[in-house]
């Protein structure tokens, strides 16, 4: 559930800043933390 909220927030930030690379980096970083 927390991961969905994070992805949703990151997606909104990505749409605002339009920096897809930052979004991908954050997803990879968060995936290491959560151990997906």
C-alpha positions in Angstrom: 0.0 0.0 0.0 2.8 2.4 0.9 4.5 1.6 -2.5 1.4 2.6 -4.4 1.3 5.9 -2.6 5.0 6.6 -3.3 4.6 5.7 -7.0 1.5 8.0 -7.2 3.3 10.9 -5.6 6.5 10.3 -7.7 4.3 10.2 -10.8 2.7 13.5 -10.0 6.1 15.1 -9.4 7.3 13.6 -12.6 4.4 15.1 -14.5 5.1 18.5 -13.0 8.9 18.5 -13.6 8.7 16.2 -16.6 12.0 14.5 -15.6 11.4 10.9 -16.4 15.0 10.0 -15.6 14.7 11.2 -12.0 11.5 9.2 -11.6 13.2 6.1 -12.9 16.2 6.6 -10.6 13.9 7.2 -7.6 11.9 4.0 -8.4 15.1 2.0 -8.7 16.4 3.5 -5.4 13.1 2.8 -3.6 12.9 -0.7 -5.0 16.2 -1.5 -3.4 14.9 -0.1 0.0 11.7 -2.1 -0.2 13.4 -5.1 -1.7 11.0 -5.7 -4.6 
